[in-house]
Amino acid sequence: MATERQKQAARTNIKSAQRASHKGAAPKRGHELRERDRTKLSADRFAFPAERKEPLNDASHVRNAIARFDQVEGVSDAERDRAWRRIRAAARRHGVEVEVRGWRQLMAGRRS
């Protein structure tokens, strides 16, 4: 069951998406990011820019970056700190609600 807070966040995300679709946004192709489009993104549009991992170009990709944060391998804790700050900023920009306070809390009980 979704909480009232989650329902409100979903309504906000839907309204945001509807507004974006009326502003001449990119054609709908689902949530995938084609390789051609991915290579055009600047490095600062990724959670891990040196590795170009986890693009943060829309709300769907931000949610995906949060969900897969523990799966990124070969990065230091300092890089994870910087990536988490980028993800939080992108979440605010795209209207995604993040309930955990930090990436360590997110990874508690998961593999690292």
N, C-alpha and C positions, 0 to 999 in steps of 0.2 A: 504494500500500500504506500502510496506517495503521501508525504506530509503536505500540509498546507503551504509551507515555505517552498517546497519543491514545485508544487503546482503553480504558485505565483511566479517562480523563476521560469518555468516552462512557458507561461503566458507571456512574460516579458520577452523571452527569446523568440517566440512566434511573432509578436508584434514587430520586433526589431527586424526579423527576416522579411516580413511583409513590406515594411518601409523600404528596405534595401532592394527588394525586387521591383519596386516602382521607380527606382532611381536609375534605371538602365544598367542594372548589375549584369554580371556575366551570365551567359546562358546556363540553364540548369543542366547539369550532367551528373547529378548525384553528389556524393561527397568526395569523390576521388580527385586527386590533383595529378594531372597528366605530367609526364616527365618533362615535356617541353615547357610547361608552365612552372614546374618546380625549379628548373635551371634558371629561369628568368627572375626568380625571387632573390632579393638581396640577402646576404648572410644574416642581417639583423632580424629577419622574419622567421628565424628558426630558434627553437629553444636551445639547441646546441649548435651554434653557428660554425665552429671549426669543423665539425663532422657533418654539418648540414642535415641534422636529424631533427625530427618533430617540427614540421612547419606550423606556424601560428597565424595563418592568413584569414581564418574565419572561426566562428564559434564551434563548429564541428571538429575542426582540427585542434582547437584548444582543449576540448573535452577529451579527444583522443590522446593528446600529449600527456594529460594528467593521468589517464587510465594506463598508459604504457610507460610511465616515467621509470618504473622499477625494471623495465626490460632493457634500458639503454646500458650497454656495457662499454668498458674501456674509458670511463670518464672519472675524474677525481671529485672529491667532495666539494672543492671550491667551484668546479665547473657546474656541479649540480646546484649549488647555491645560486650562481648567476643564472642558470637555466630556470630555476624556480621563480626568480624575480621577473624574468621575461614572461613566463607563463602567467603569473599573477597580473602583470600589466596587460597582457593580451586578453585575459579573462575579463578584466574591468572594461577594456575597450570594446569587447564584443558582447558584453552583458551576460557572461557565464558566471554562475555562483560557485565559489570554491569554499567548501566547508572546512577542510583541513588547514591548519595554520602554517605548516611547513612540510617540506618534502620528507623529512625524517619521520614525521607522524604518518605521512602517507605510506611510507615503506615499512612501518612497524608491523611485524608479523609476516612480511613477505620476503621473498628471496632478494638478495642484493647483488 
